[in-house]
Amino acid sequence: MTEFDIWGYHPNAGYQQGTDIIGYKVEATDGHIGKIDKHSEDVGSSYVVVDTGVWIFGKHVLLPAGTIKLIDIAEETVYLNRTKDEIKDAPEYDEAQQAGEPGYLDQFARYYRQAHM
């Protein structure tokens, strides 16, 4: 496996800068997990926050852009290269904590790199 920046979109993911993907459905490799609630295009820290709804009781999870395999704009669906279990076991997203801690995103980078090895 080649190393890539977990915070950047894969070149073949179909992401186009400026596209609003909030509200898109999100599919793990083994099924539906929720919808996109928040999206950041910041260079070096692009990510989506997924509202998992009843699947894991309203938990919000942060997914670095590097976990996105494909964005289907016509179907308004984002496909991930992670399983439901990998996402369920991820650290929970806390917007207030993110705003106050400069290294907050590091825990997500560590988790998703390890979960995919």
N, C-alpha and C positions, 0 to 999 in steps of 0.2 A: 504494500500500500504506500502510495506517495504521500508525503506530508503536505498539508495545505493549511492556509489560515482559516481557522474555525469561524472567524468573524467576517469572512467574505463569502460571497456567492460563488458557487462553482460556475465556470464559464458556460457550461451547457445546461444550466438550471432554467434558463429562459427568463431571468429577471431583467427588467428594464427600469433603470433609474427613474424615479418619479411616479411609478405605478402605485396606485393606492390598493393594497391587498387586504386592508382591514375588512373583516367580515367573510373572507374566504374560508372555505372548509379546509380542514387539515387531516391528512391521511398518513398514518404510520405505515410501515411495511406490512403490518398485519391488521389494518382496519382504521376506522374513523376515530379521531380523538377530540375534536372540538372545532372551534373557529378562531381566527386571528382577531385579537382584541387590541393589539398595539403593534406598531412596526417602527423600527429605526433603521435609517439608511446611513448612519454615521460611518464614515470611512474608518476601517479598523475596528469597528464595534457594531456591525449590522446584525440585527436580530429581530425575531418576532416573539410576541407574548401570546400564548394560546389559552383561551378560556375553555377548560375541559368540561364544563357543565356538570352533569350528573355522573359522567364516567368516573371521575375521581373526586366527586363531591365539591365541585366548584373551584378546584385548585387552579391557579394560574401558573403556567410553566413558561420559562424563557428558553427559547431555542436559538442558538447562534445560527447565522445565515448559512454556515457550512454544513448544517444538518439537513438543508433543503436540497432534495434531489431534482425536483421539477416544479415549476409554477405553470399551471394550465390556466391562462387568462380567460379563455372561452368558457371553461367549466367553473371558473372561480374556485379552484382547488389547488392547494399546496401539498405536494407529496414529499415525505421525509425519507431519509435513509436510516431511520431508527425504528425500533419496535415499540409497541405500547408499553412493555415492561421497562424499557430503558427510559422512556419519558415519565412514566409513573414514579419511578425511583429518583428522578432528578430533584435538585433543590427547588423549593417553592419560590416563586417570584414575589418579591416585596418591593413595590414601587417606592415607598418611603425610605426604606433602607438603601435602595440603589441611589437615590438622590443625595444621601448623606455620606456615602462611603466610596471613595475613588476606586478602590480595588474590588468592588462588589461583583463585577462581571467575572473576575478570575475564578471563582468557585464553579461557575458554569462551564468555563473553558476546560478546567481540570476534569470535571465530571464527564462531559461529552467526549473528550479525547480518550479517556480511560474506557468508557462504555463501548467504544467502537473498535477497540483493539482485540 
